[in-house]
Amino acid sequence: MRIAGLDVAFSNDYMALVIVEKNSDGKIRLVHFSTWRKFDWQLWKHDMRAKQHKFNIDWIYVDKTNNQSVVMELEEIGMRIEGVSFTNTSKYDMIRNATKQIVTGELVMPVVSAIQSESQKRLAQELIEQIREQEYSHESSNVKLTHPQGRHDDLLWALCLALYGVSLQWNTSTPLIVCLSADEIDPPNPRDQILDRVLGRFKGTGITITDVKVTMPGDQ
């Protein structure tokens, strides 16, 4: 399952995209980072389509706080989008979720020195810095999240959106039961053949299969 988070920004701020992947081992790994600043809107949409094709993104969770039109335009070009409104409460919940996943090791942070692409290496380092720089302040009963003056937090919130999406999508998986006729299976490796046939039936459908259990006649 591949989920992206898109932190929307205009004027002098950065637009940021973070793509993560969660596999059957339960670990979440970072796949790709992108940022844009002072960009042409049509070229940006073309770039998003290219990333959708290249990385096979299942869902994109988008910050719709300031502009719902971003969600609408991405939906119009065929992307699966979920808009999320930022509030102090929702941001605090998302940063807690991200922190928990980092601390428990569910989110596998990249080894920056091992990244070959210089642009990806730079953005990975920037993300780590933004995570470290996040500041918490209490105003009455509310928690306010801020970052140092002159710095940015776009990659951090793109990551938080992606991780929020993973938590929703992973917990709403739908079980499927597939039956095959005995005539479709030839020895000597029936379990492997069943697995190949089941996965083959869903290839190209956009459905993500996270686990397959093969039950043979006589199994308890």
C-alpha positions as CSV (number, residue, x, y, z in Angstrom):
1,M,0.0,0.0,0.0
2,R,1.4,3.4,-1.0
3,I,-0.1,6.5,0.5
4,A,1.0,10.1,-0.2
5,G,0.6,13.2,1.9
6,L,0.4,16.6,0.2
7,D,0.9,19.8,2.2
8,V,-0.6,22.6,0.2
9,A,1.0,26.1,0.2
10,F,1.0,29.2,-2.0
11,S,2.9,32.5,-2.3
12,N,6.5,32.0,-0.9
13,D,5.9,28.8,1.0
14,Y,6.6,25.3,-0.3
15,M,4.2,22.7,-1.5
16,A,5.4,19.3,-0.3
17,L,4.7,15.7,-1.2
18,V,5.8,12.6,0.8
19,I,5.0,9.1,-0.4
20,V,5.2,6.2,2.1
21,E,4.6,2.5,1.7
22,K,3.4,-0.1,4.3
23,N,4.1,-3.7,3.5
24,S,2.9,-7.0,5.0
25,D,5.7,-6.8,7.6
26,G,3.8,-3.9,9.2
27,K,6.7,-1.4,8.6
28,I,6.2,1.9,6.9
29,R,9.0,3.1,4.7
30,L,9.6,6.4,2.9
31,V,9.4,6.1,-0.9
32,H,9.8,9.6,-2.3
33,F,9.9,13.4,-1.5
34,S,9.0,16.4,-3.6
35,T,8.7,20.1,-3.0
36,W,7.6,23.0,-5.2
37,R,7.9,26.7,-4.9
38,K,6.6,29.5,-7.2
39,F,5.5,26.9,-9.7
40,D,3.3,26.9,-12.8
41,W,-0.1,25.2,-11.9
42,Q,-0.5,23.2,-15.1
43,L,3.1,22.0,-15.0
44,W,2.6,21.0,-11.3
45,K,-0.5,18.9,-12.2
46,H,1.5,17.3,-15.0
47,D,4.2,16.4,-12.5
48,M,1.6,15.0,-10.1
49,R,0.2,12.8,-12.8
50,A,3.8,11.6,-13.6
51,K,4.4,10.7,-9.9
52,Q,1.1,8.9,-9.7
53,H,2.1,6.7,-12.7
54,K,5.7,6.2,-11.5
55,F,5.0,5.4,-7.9
56,N,1.5,3.8,-8.2
57,I,0.0,5.8,-5.3
58,D,-3.2,4.3,-3.8
59,W,-4.4,7.4,-2.0
60,I,-3.3,11.0,-1.6
61,Y,-4.3,12.8,1.7
62,V,-4.3,16.5,1.0
63,D,-4.3,19.6,3.3
64,K,-7.6,21.3,2.2
65,T,-7.5,24.0,4.9
66,N,-7.0,27.0,2.7
67,N,-8.1,25.8,-0.7
68,Q,-10.6,23.1,-1.5
69,S,-9.8,23.5,-5.3
70,V,-6.6,21.5,-5.0
71,V,-8.6,18.5,-3.9
72,M,-11.1,19.0,-6.8
73,E,-8.5,19.5,-9.5
74,L,-6.5,16.4,-8.5
75,E,-9.7,14.4,-8.4
76,E,-10.5,15.7,-11.9
77,I,-7.3,14.2,-13.3
78,G,-8.1,10.8,-11.9
79,M,-6.4,10.7,-8.5
80,R,-7.9,9.1,-5.4
81,I,-7.9,12.0,-3.0
82,E,-9.0,12.6,0.6
83,G,-9.1,16.2,1.9
84,V,-8.1,16.9,5.5
85,S,-8.7,20.1,7.4
86,F,-5.9,21.3,9.7
87,T,-6.8,22.5,13.2
88,N,-4.7,22.7,16.3
89,T,-6.4,19.5,17.5
90,S,-6.0,17.5,14.3
91,K,-2.4,18.6,13.8
92,Y,-1.6,17.6,17.4
93,D,-3.2,14.2,16.9
94,M,-1.3,13.7,13.6
95,I,2.1,14.7,15.1
96,R,1.5,12.3,18.0
97,N,0.7,9.5,15.6
98,A,3.9,10.2,13.6
99,T,6.0,10.4,16.8
100,K,4.6,7.1,18.0
101,Q,5.4,5.4,14.7
102,I,8.9,6.7,14.8
103,V,9.5,5.7,18.5
104,T,8.1,2.2,18.1
105,G,10.0,1.6,14.8
106,E,6.9,1.2,12.8
107,L,8.1,4.1,10.6
108,V,11.5,3.2,9.3
109,M,13.5,6.5,8.9
110,P,15.9,6.6,6.0
111,V,19.7,6.4,6.4
112,V,20.5,9.7,4.6
113,S,24.0,8.7,3.7
114,A,22.7,5.6,1.9
115,I,20.4,7.6,-0.5
116,Q,21.9,7.8,-3.9
117,S,19.9,10.7,-5.4
118,E,21.3,14.0,-4.2
119,S,17.9,15.7,-4.4
120,Q,16.2,13.0,-2.3
121,K,19.1,13.0,0.1
122,R,18.7,16.7,0.6
123,L,15.0,16.4,1.2
124,A,15.3,13.5,3.5
125,Q,17.8,15.5,5.7
126,E,15.4,18.5,5.6
127,L,12.5,16.3,6.8
128,I,14.6,15.0,9.7
129,E,15.5,18.6,10.6
130,Q,11.8,19.7,10.5
131,I,10.8,16.8,12.8
132,R,13.5,17.8,15.3
133,E,12.6,21.6,15.1
134,Q,8.9,21.2,15.9
135,E,8.0,23.3,19.0
136,Y,5.0,22.8,21.3
137,S,3.4,25.6,23.3
138,H,0.3,25.7,25.5
139,E,-2.3,28.4,25.1
140,S,-5.0,27.7,27.8
141,S,-6.1,24.1,27.1
142,N,-4.9,24.1,23.5
143,V,-1.5,22.8,22.3
144,K,0.0,24.9,19.5
145,L,2.6,23.6,17.1
146,T,5.2,26.0,15.6
147,H,8.6,25.9,14.0
148,P,11.5,28.3,14.2
149,Q,11.2,31.6,12.4
150,G,12.7,31.5,8.9
151,R,12.3,27.7,8.7
152,H,9.6,25.5,7.1
153,D,7.5,22.5,8.2
154,D,6.0,21.5,4.8
155,L,7.7,18.1,4.6
156,L,6.8,17.3,8.2
157,W,3.1,17.9,7.6
158,A,3.1,16.0,4.3
159,L,4.6,13.1,6.2
160,C,2.0,13.4,8.9
161,L,-0.8,13.4,6.3
162,A,0.6,10.3,4.7
163,L,0.9,8.5,8.0
164,Y,-2.6,9.5,8.9
165,G,-3.8,8.0,5.6
166,V,-2.0,4.8,6.3
167,S,-3.6,4.4,9.7
168,L,-7.1,4.8,8.1
169,Q,-6.5,2.7,5.0
170,W,-4.7,-0.1,6.8
171,N,-7.4,-0.4,9.4
172,T,-10.2,-0.6,6.8
173,S,-8.9,-3.5,4.7
174,T,-11.6,-5.7,3.3
175,P,-11.2,-9.5,3.5
176,L,-11.7,-11.4,0.2
177,I,-12.4,-15.1,-0.3
178,V,-11.4,-16.6,-3.6
179,C,-12.2,-20.2,-4.5
180,L,-10.4,-22.0,-7.3
181,S,-11.5,-25.2,-9.0
182,A,-9.3,-28.3,-8.6
183,D,-9.1,-28.4,-12.4
184,E,-7.2,-25.1,-12.4
185,I,-4.3,-26.5,-10.3
186,D,-1.6,-28.9,-11.4
187,P,0.9,-30.6,-9.1
188,P,3.7,-30.4,-7.9
189,N,3.4,-27.0,-6.1
190,P,-0.4,-26.4,-5.7
191,R,0.0,-23.7,-2.9
192,D,2.4,-21.6,-5.0
193,Q,0.1,-22.0,-8.1
194,I,-2.9,-20.9,-6.0
195,L,-1.0,-17.9,-4.7
196,D,0.0,-16.8,-8.2
197,R,-3.5,-17.2,-9.6
198,V,-5.1,-15.2,-6.8
199,L,-2.7,-12.4,-7.1
200,G,-3.0,-12.5,-10.9
201,R,-6.7,-12.0,-10.7
202,F,-6.2,-8.6,-9.0
203,K,-3.3,-7.4,-11.1
204,G,-4.0,-4.0,-12.6
205,T,-7.3,-3.5,-10.6
206,G,-5.9,-1.0,-8.1
207,I,-6.7,-3.3,-5.3
208,T,-3.9,-3.9,-2.8
209,I,-3.6,-7.4,-1.4
210,T,-1.9,-7.3,1.9
211,D,-2.0,-11.0,2.9
212,V,-3.0,-14.3,1.4
213,K,-3.9,-17.5,3.3
214,V,-4.1,-20.7,1.2
215,T,-6.2,-23.5,2.6
216,M,-5.9,-26.9,1.0
217,P,-8.3,-29.9,1.3
218,G,-7.6,-31.7,4.5
219,D,-6.1,-28.6,6.2
220,Q,-7.4,-28.0,9.8
